[in-house]
């Protein structure tokens, strides 16, 4: 059964709760703060978390999202099974909605089978927290679980996972 919970927490309370949470080993983290960013496998880091303004810890099991609001953290969990941090149950909002997975291709084309993707339009080298090395000139996509109503308008979304996908084998001919 899918759960949607929310909670406003004092920053240190939020950080302590994350330290005690049972977060899956495959979970990824994307988080930002002033002059800080991280997109990697989740590992508890109290100092980094205290400096973040917003972030997400996600896996196919669920996503814990937070955003700093004044001196508090607004925390939202959307996923399967027990939330990482207990909050007010808002799951009734999901009853009329259906989940679907959409994919968004991220920047960069893999260089050989290294854990490095190069984007010439930026120009920049990206490293993504992905374990597979299948496609020589592959891309990376972010799979997002969107909750849509009968009108196909997205009401809620959560990051689900990142995945490798095939890319073009050649950039010949100006493509």
Secondary structure, 3 states (H helix, E strand, C coil): CEEEEEEEEEHHHHHHHHHHCCCCCCCEEEEEECCEEEEEECCCCHHHHHHEEEEEEEECCEEEEEEEECCEEEEEEEEECCCCCCCEECHHHHCCCEEEEEEEECCCEECCCCCCEEECCCCEEECCCCCCCCCCCCEEEEEEEEEECCCCCEEEEEEEEEEEECCCCCCHHHC
